[in-house]
Amino acid sequence: MVRTLVVLLVTAALLAGLLWAVQRRLIYLRDRGPVPRAADVIQGARDVSFTTDDGVRLGAWFVPGDHDVTVLIAGGNAGNRLDRAALARALAARGLPVLLMDYRGYGGNPGSPTEEGLHLDVLAARRFLGDTRIVYFGESLGAAVVTRLATEHPPDGLVLRSPFTDLAAAGQVNYPYLPVRPLLRDRFPVAERLATVRAPTMILYGTGDTIVPPRLSRAVAEAAGGEVTLVEVPGAGHNDPVLLDGPDVVGAVVDLAHRIAGGR
């Protein structure tokens, strides 16, 4: 009996150690690229780059526009900026300038993603845009990235698409039999940070989302410290096109930009 208990404890310890070591491969499902030239994907777009405070040079796409509010798009944990081109194209068609960034390790960029690394990445993207009125748009994991940015460099508006309260809550949904919370190295506490943000915020989610359940996105909205608008997309799943560049998503960003430009 004692021997069996020892075997079980050792096995559990080994499993915990393995999960600690490989968890970032499960979190950051990156497409390392390379990606096409910006102009080959979005008319009028150009390739740009900027350097983070720890010396990582990141490639991105910038789409100019005639609106005086710019949208900074931070993607989710999978793919790269090519997967968000449809959203950038749709916003640019409405006149909004767009910076479509990729994190370190994504889309041909050097480095490996971590919570702190992604924060440095979005800081560099914000610095690249300079003194301009801006909306931060964060998709899923990107919602966590831009919420933290908003606590340090307040935007004129914030759009969070399919946000989770913190990464552990989302992880527990997707890995229900694993001790996710005590083992996580990267935390991304969205709800806690959003409580300190005063910028007008829009939160979008799909009622059919099984990766980030609607209850988590609604809980983020309840934690908001400023004005918040909820946009519910009936039946939409986490990766459905309607949550990428559908009319509810594009309309929410455009409406917020118009409110900012109009001073309302």
C-alpha positions as a printed Julia matrix, in Angstrom:
264×3 Matrix{Float64}:
   0.0    0.0     0.0
   2.81   2.4     0.91
   4.6    1.48   -2.31
   1.46   2.21   -4.35
   1.08   5.59   -2.66
   4.7    6.46   -3.42
   4.26   5.49   -7.07
   1.14   7.64   -7.32
   2.88  10.63   -5.73
   5.91  10.29   -7.98
   3.69   9.98  -11.04
   1.72  13.07  -10.03
   4.94  15.0    -9.47
   6.3   13.97  -12.86
   3.05  14.95  -14.57
   3.05  18.33  -12.82
   6.65  18.88  -13.87
   5.84  18.0   -17.47
   2.88  20.36  -17.53
   5.02  23.13  -16.04
   7.62  22.61  -18.76
   5.37  22.36  -21.83
   2.4   24.56  -20.89
   3.42  27.47  -23.11
   3.26  25.18  -26.12
  -0.37  24.51  -25.18
  -1.15  28.2   -24.65
   0.62  29.88  -27.58
  -0.48  28.03  -30.71
   1.55  30.26  -32.95
   1.96  30.22  -36.68
   5.55  31.33  -37.06
   5.05  32.41  -40.65
   6.51  33.92  -42.69
   3.62  36.08  -43.89
   3.1   37.72  -47.31
   3.8   41.37  -47.99
   1.11  43.61  -46.51
   0.2   45.12  -49.89
  -0.4   41.65  -51.33
  -3.07  41.0   -48.7
  -4.7   44.4   -48.02
  -4.85  47.15  -50.61
  -2.82  50.17  -49.55
  -1.25  48.4   -46.56
   2.47  48.55  -45.89
   4.96  46.5   -43.92
   6.27  48.22  -40.79
   8.45  47.2   -37.88
   9.28  48.36  -34.37
  11.6   47.22  -31.59
  10.59  46.23  -28.07
  12.32  47.37  -24.9
  14.14  44.03  -24.7
  15.45  44.33  -28.26
  13.03  42.16  -30.27
  12.27  43.57  -33.72
   8.67  42.87  -34.7
   7.05  42.98  -38.12
   3.5   44.3   -38.5
   1.1   45.66  -41.12
  -0.19  49.22  -41.17
  -3.23  50.23  -43.19
  -3.68  54.01  -43.55
  -7.08  55.67  -43.45
  -8.71  59.09  -43.35
 -10.35  58.71  -39.92
  -8.57  60.37  -37.01
  -8.97  57.34  -34.71
  -6.56  54.44  -35.25
  -7.26  50.82  -34.32
  -4.51  48.68  -32.8
  -5.36  44.99  -33.28
  -3.84  42.4   -30.94
  -4.69  38.85  -31.98
  -5.45  35.74  -30.01
  -3.16  32.88  -29.08
  -3.24  31.08  -32.44
  -2.24  31.82  -36.02
  -0.68  35.15  -37.01
  -1.67  38.49  -38.5
  -2.67  36.95  -41.81
  -5.63  35.36  -39.96
  -6.83  38.85  -38.88
  -6.39  40.49  -42.27
 -10.13  40.33  -42.99
 -10.87  42.44  -39.91
  -8.19  45.0   -40.8
  -9.52  45.13  -44.36
 -13.1   45.66  -43.17
 -12.11  48.47  -40.79
  -9.92  50.13  -43.41
 -12.87  50.05  -45.82
 -14.7   52.19  -43.26
 -11.83  54.7   -43.24
 -10.11  53.6   -40.04
  -6.31  53.38  -39.96
  -5.25  49.99  -38.58
  -2.05  48.61  -37.07
  -2.2   44.81  -37.25
   0.57  43.52  -35.02
   2.09  40.11  -34.38
   3.7   39.01  -31.13
   7.2   37.63  -30.75
   7.4   34.16  -32.24
   4.39  34.78  -34.5
   4.26  35.64  -38.19
   7.99  35.46  -38.85
   8.93  37.44  -35.74
  11.84  36.22  -33.59
  11.52  35.17  -29.96
   9.21  33.03  -27.85
   5.91  34.26  -26.38
   5.34  34.78  -22.67
   2.97  37.04  -20.75
   5.69  39.61  -20.12
   6.97  39.33  -23.66
   3.55  40.03  -25.16
   3.25  43.07  -22.93
   6.54  44.44  -24.25
   5.34  43.72  -27.79
   2.11  45.69  -27.49
   3.94  48.52  -25.71
   6.22  48.82  -28.73
   3.21  48.77  -31.06
   1.54  51.56  -29.08
   4.75  53.6   -29.13
   4.97  53.18  -32.9
   1.57  54.87  -33.32
   2.72  57.96  -31.45
   0.35  60.73  -30.42
  -2.97  59.72  -31.94
  -6.44  58.89  -30.78
  -6.67  55.15  -30.57
  -8.9   52.15  -29.97
  -7.3   48.98  -28.65
  -8.88  45.83  -30.08
  -7.98  42.55  -28.39
  -9.16  39.13  -29.49
  -9.37  36.47  -26.76
  -5.81  36.31  -25.36
  -5.25  39.65  -27.06
  -8.02  41.09  -24.88
  -5.79  40.36  -21.9
  -2.8   41.95  -23.62
  -4.56  45.23  -24.47
  -6.31  45.44  -21.09
  -2.94  45.48  -19.37
  -1.73  48.07  -21.88
  -4.82  50.17  -21.08
  -3.88  50.28  -17.39
  -0.54  51.89  -18.27
  -1.35  53.8   -21.47
  -5.09  54.57  -21.45
  -6.71  54.39  -24.9
  -9.6   56.48  -26.13
 -11.61  53.28  -26.44
 -11.25  49.57  -25.77
 -12.83  46.61  -27.59
 -12.47  43.16  -26.05
 -13.6   40.23  -28.17
 -14.26  36.96  -26.29
 -12.35  37.98  -23.15
 -11.83  35.63  -20.2
 -11.63  36.7   -16.56
  -8.13  35.25  -16.3
  -6.21  32.6   -18.18
  -6.71  29.98  -15.48
 -10.49  30.23  -15.82
 -10.29  29.67  -19.57
  -7.72  26.92  -19.13
  -9.9   25.05  -16.68
 -12.69  24.99  -19.27
 -10.42  23.46  -21.9
  -8.45  21.15  -19.57
 -11.04  20.28  -16.89
  -9.11  17.36  -15.37
  -5.81  19.2   -14.88
  -4.79  21.43  -11.94
  -4.53  24.44  -14.23
  -4.55  27.32  -11.75
  -1.68  26.26   -9.46
   0.53  25.29  -12.41
   0.1   28.31  -14.68
   3.15  30.47  -15.29
   1.28  33.15  -17.27
  -1.8   34.6   -15.57
  -3.4   37.36  -17.68
  -5.86  38.69  -15.04
  -8.26  40.56  -17.34
 -11.16  41.25  -14.97
  -8.89  42.46  -12.2
  -7.13  44.91  -14.51
 -10.23  46.11  -16.32
 -11.61  47.3   -12.99
  -9.02  50.11  -13.1
  -9.67  51.14  -16.73
 -11.92  54.15  -17.33
 -11.96  54.21  -21.13
 -15.29  53.38  -22.81
 -15.24  49.63  -23.39
 -17.11  47.3   -25.7
 -17.18  43.58  -24.94
 -18.21  41.18  -27.71
 -18.83  37.47  -27.36
 -20.64  34.62  -29.05
 -23.32  32.67  -27.24
 -22.02  29.45  -28.83
 -18.44  29.91  -27.63
 -17.15  26.74  -25.94
 -13.5   27.86  -25.68
 -14.21  31.05  -23.72
 -17.77  30.52  -22.42
 -20.1   33.54  -22.45
 -20.23  33.57  -18.65
 -16.53  34.5   -18.54
 -16.97  37.4   -20.96
 -20.01  38.63  -19.05
 -18.03  38.47  -15.82
 -15.36  40.65  -17.41
 -18.04  43.2   -18.29
 -19.31  43.19  -14.72
 -15.81  43.95  -13.46
 -15.3   46.98  -15.73
 -14.42  50.19  -13.97
 -15.82  52.48  -16.64
 -18.59  52.64  -19.18
 -19.12  49.23  -20.8
 -21.31  48.01  -23.65
 -22.04  44.32  -24.21
 -22.51  42.99  -27.73
 -23.82  39.43  -27.89
 -23.56  37.51  -31.17
 -26.19  34.74  -31.08
 -24.91  31.24  -31.75
 -21.37  32.3   -32.64
 -18.47  30.07  -31.67
 -15.04  31.28  -30.69
 -13.45  30.88  -34.13
 -16.48  31.5   -36.32
 -15.95  34.1   -39.1
 -18.81  36.2   -37.74
 -16.66  36.89  -34.67
 -13.65  37.73  -36.82
 -15.0   40.33  -39.22
 -18.77  40.01  -38.98
 -21.07  43.06  -38.92
 -21.44  43.08  -35.13
 -17.68  43.17  -34.61
 -16.9   45.72  -37.31
 -19.89  47.84  -36.35
 -18.87  47.94  -32.69
 -15.38  49.21  -33.53
 -16.64  51.76  -36.05
 -19.34  53.05  -33.68
 -16.83  53.47  -30.88
 -14.4   55.3   -33.17
 -17.17  57.66  -34.31
 -18.11  58.38  -30.69
 -14.49  59.17  -29.88
 -14.08  61.4   -32.94
 -17.32  63.2   -32.13
 -16.31  63.79  -28.53
 -19.34  61.9   -27.24
